[in-house]
Amino acid sequence: MTGCPRSLIFSASHSFDRFRRSGRIDYHSGLLAVRVDQERDTAVVQARELSSGRIQRFTADRVFVGCGAIGTTRLILGSLGSDQPVHLSESAQFVLPMISMKPTPDPRTRREFTLNQFNMVIGRDEEGFDVSQIHFYPFNQAYYDALPGLLQHRAAAFATDRLLSRLTVGLGYLPSWASPKVRVTAQVSAAPDELPQITLTSEGFSEAKVRGKDVPPMLPDVIKRIRRAAPYLDLWPVTPQMLWSGAAKSYHFGGSFPHASEPDSGSATTDRLGRLARWDRIHLIDGSVFPNVPATTFTLTVMANSHRIACEAMQLTG
């Protein structure tokens, strides 16, 4: 995950490049971490050189693991040698086309950024806790590419222009407590230099089309509120074309090793410093430790929590 290819939005690589230039960190490239462990009071990382396959071993007082929720889950399950499934909490995603009555100028000629142009937050309580968020994208070349071949023909240019000038696509999210869990199963490799193969399975709405009993309970209310706002926004949901994204397709997930007040050695929970009961010098610092995942963007929350873990861990003796 390198972020925007043109570096127009924040990427962690920006900070790391700055730290490398100033000499604040030693950066080891071309390595894949395959195991973490602890030997007495020493944290250990084993990494494989991608070019040669040779294993390098690193030791430290403490290790902070931030490989992303799925990457961290894969590394930790392999390090534990565990084939027991764990569960990711996901803010599940749905794709909702919207049509406007009034056209806009041909969007293909406008030089707008391709991130979402605006957001809609639908609150279902006064605290702003139980919310759904929708990101809206007025045009992307993928829209045109996905049109039926008939509409891409030159003879259909008039109809295609009218459609694209009225089309907006929303990527909506439900909070994890209103979304199906994602089961992560690891097939641990006997080879010490290999990460386990993992399988992700949705424990809920597996069909792409959302209908009938497959509809998440919160979704109908969200759609009803969108319809209620449609006359004011000139954005009318085309619900028959709504799609439900597959497991872990939202990129809003975590919680495979959630924080708990008292981590249980028999379950995949961590203390407030991101430590499993098995280790006290290996800290998980990404979304894998979140007890739940909101529908709103939570990147800054992940960053704040990882900063808190690192600061508190550095105050520990030893």
Secondary structure, 3 states (H helix, E strand, C coil): CCCCCCCCCCCHHHHHHHHHHHCCCCCCCCEEEEEEEEECCEEEEEEEECCCCCEEEEEECCEEECCCHHHHHHHHHHHHCCCCCEEEEECCEEEEEEECCCCCCCHHHCCCCCCCCEEEEEECCCCCCCEEEEEEECCCHHHHHHCCHHHHCHHHHHHHHHHHCCEEEEEEECCHHHCCCEEEEEECCCCCCCCCEEEEEECCCCCCECCHHHCCCCHHHHHHHHHHHHHHHCCEECHHHCEECCCCCCCCEECCCCECCCCCCCCCCECCCCCECCCCCEEECCHHHCCCCCCCCCHHHHHHHHHHHHHHHHCCCC
